[in-house]
Amino acid sequence: MTTTVKATDVRIGDRLRTGTGLELTVTRIDHGLLGRPDLLSFVEDSDEQWLKMPAPRDGKVELVSRATQ
């Protein structure tokens, strides 16, 4: 089961689902994409995969699981 959260509420370690159904564990959050400050990029850079998911800063994303701290 997933939850929709604001893109700005995503934290390192959160697991997200892309619009195409792929999942990534956020290891880095980049601010701005292609010179557009209104976009965020959620990146998984791990031994399993490298995946980057852009999202509007004021948009929502699908949260699969929240990082434990």
C-alpha positions as CSV (number, residue, x, y, z in Angstrom):
1,M,0.0,0.0,0.0
2,T,1.3,3.5,-0.9
3,T,0.7,6.9,0.4
4,T,0.8,10.2,-1.5
5,V,3.1,12.8,0.1
6,K,4.4,16.3,-0.9
7,A,7.7,16.0,-2.8
8,T,9.3,18.4,-0.3
9,D,8.5,16.0,2.5
10,V,10.6,13.1,1.0
11,R,13.7,12.2,3.1
12,I,16.8,10.2,2.4
13,G,16.0,6.5,2.8
14,D,12.3,6.8,1.8
15,R,11.2,4.3,-0.8
16,L,9.2,5.8,-3.7
17,R,7.3,4.5,-6.7
18,T,7.6,6.1,-10.1
19,G,4.8,6.7,-12.5
20,T,5.8,3.6,-14.5
21,G,5.8,1.4,-11.4
22,L,9.5,1.2,-10.7
23,E,10.6,1.7,-7.1
24,L,13.7,3.4,-5.7
25,T,15.2,4.1,-2.3
26,V,16.2,7.7,-2.1
27,T,20.0,8.0,-1.5
28,R,20.2,11.6,-2.7
29,I,17.9,14.6,-3.4
30,D,19.0,17.0,-6.1
31,H,17.5,20.5,-6.1
32,G,16.9,21.8,-9.6
33,L,17.0,19.9,-12.8
34,L,18.1,21.2,-16.2
35,G,18.3,24.7,-14.8
36,R,14.8,24.6,-13.4
37,P,14.7,25.4,-9.7
38,D,11.0,24.2,-9.5
39,L,12.1,20.6,-9.9
40,L,13.5,18.0,-7.5
41,S,15.2,14.8,-8.4
42,F,15.1,11.8,-6.2
43,V,18.1,9.5,-6.9
44,E,18.9,5.9,-5.9
45,D,22.6,5.2,-6.4
46,S,23.2,1.8,-5.0
47,D,24.7,-1.6,-6.0
48,E,21.3,-2.7,-7.1
49,Q,20.4,0.2,-9.4
50,W,20.9,3.8,-10.4
51,L,17.6,5.5,-10.9
52,K,16.6,9.2,-11.0
53,M,13.0,10.4,-10.6
54,P,12.1,14.0,-11.2
55,A,9.2,15.7,-9.5
56,P,7.8,19.2,-9.3
57,R,8.8,20.8,-6.0
58,D,5.2,21.7,-5.3
59,G,3.9,18.2,-6.5
60,K,3.2,14.9,-4.8
61,V,4.9,11.6,-5.0
62,E,3.9,8.0,-4.2
63,L,5.6,6.8,-0.9
64,V,6.0,3.1,-0.6
65,S,7.7,3.2,2.8
66,R,9.2,5.8,5.1
67,A,12.8,5.7,6.2
68,T,13.4,4.6,9.7
69,Q,15.7,6.8,11.8
